[in-house]
């Protein structure tokens, strides 16, 4: 992936960046680079955690959302039949 040095930043975010630059004395590029690095680290951690969760569920025999809904519907239908028979 090739990235250029130009990124459009919404005005509210740009103003916040300007305030941090003014107070910290740091260059805006350094702040943006650090923020991007932190966000990417979080995103990578999150994607890994989700994948590990799916793998754990597969190992432990978790059922899919669709199967869960089907089982719940069958149980509700059973209760409805019992109530009508009573």
C-alpha positions as CSV (number, residue, x, y, z in Angstrom):
1,X,0.0,0.0,0.0
2,X,1.3,3.4,-0.9
3,X,0.3,6.4,1.1
4,X,0.9,10.0,0.4
5,X,1.4,12.7,2.9
6,X,-1.9,14.3,2.4
7,X,-4.8,13.3,4.6
8,X,-8.0,15.4,4.9
9,X,-8.9,16.1,8.5
10,X,-12.4,17.4,9.5
11,X,-12.2,21.0,10.7
12,X,-13.2,20.2,14.3
13,X,-10.5,17.6,14.5
14,X,-7.9,19.9,12.9
15,X,-8.7,22.6,15.5
16,X,-8.2,20.1,18.3
17,X,-4.9,19.1,16.7
18,X,-3.9,22.8,16.5
19,X,-4.7,23.3,20.2
20,X,-2.6,20.3,21.2
21,X,0.3,21.5,19.0
22,X,0.1,25.0,20.5
23,X,0.2,23.6,24.1
24,X,2.7,20.8,23.6
25,X,5.1,22.4,21.1
26,X,5.2,19.1,19.2
27,X,4.9,18.9,15.4
28,X,1.4,18.0,14.1
29,X,2.9,15.2,12.0
30,X,4.4,13.6,15.1
31,X,1.1,13.7,17.0
32,X,-0.9,12.3,14.0
33,X,1.7,9.6,13.5
34,X,1.6,8.6,17.2
35,X,-2.2,8.6,17.2
36,X,-2.3,6.5,14.1
37,X,0.2,4.0,15.6
38,X,-1.9,3.7,18.8
39,X,-5.1,3.2,16.8
40,X,-3.6,0.6,14.5
41,X,-2.2,-1.3,17.6
42,X,-5.7,-1.3,19.0
43,X,-7.3,-2.5,15.8
44,X,-4.8,-5.3,15.4
45,X,-5.3,-6.4,19.0
46,X,-9.1,-6.3,18.5
47,X,-9.0,-8.3,15.3
48,X,-6.8,-10.9,17.0
49,X,-9.0,-11.1,20.0
50,X,-12.1,-11.6,17.9
51,X,-10.4,-14.3,15.8
52,X,-9.3,-16.0,19.0
53,X,-12.9,-15.8,20.3
54,X,-14.3,-17.5,17.2
55,X,-11.6,-20.2,17.3
56,X,-12.4,-20.8,21.0
57,X,-16.1,-21.1,20.2
58,X,-15.4,-23.5,17.4
59,X,-13.3,-25.7,19.8
60,X,-16.0,-25.6,22.5
61,X,-18.9,-26.4,20.1
62,X,-20.7,-23.0,20.3
63,X,-23.7,-22.8,18.0
64,X,-24.3,-20.1,15.4
65,X,-26.7,-17.2,15.8
66,X,-29.1,-18.9,13.3
67,X,-29.1,-22.2,15.2
68,X,-29.7,-20.3,18.5
69,X,-32.7,-18.5,17.0
70,X,-34.1,-21.8,15.6
71,X,-33.7,-23.5,19.0
72,X,-35.4,-20.6,20.7
73,X,-38.2,-20.6,18.2
74,X,-38.8,-24.3,18.7
75,X,-38.9,-23.9,22.4
76,X,-41.4,-21.0,22.2
77,X,-43.5,-23.0,19.8
78,X,-43.5,-25.9,22.2
79,X,-44.6,-23.7,25.1
80,X,-47.4,-22.3,22.9
81,X,-48.6,-25.8,22.1
82,X,-48.6,-26.7,25.7
83,X,-50.5,-23.6,26.7
84,X,-53.2,-24.3,24.1
85,X,-53.5,-27.9,25.2
86,X,-54.1,-26.9,28.8
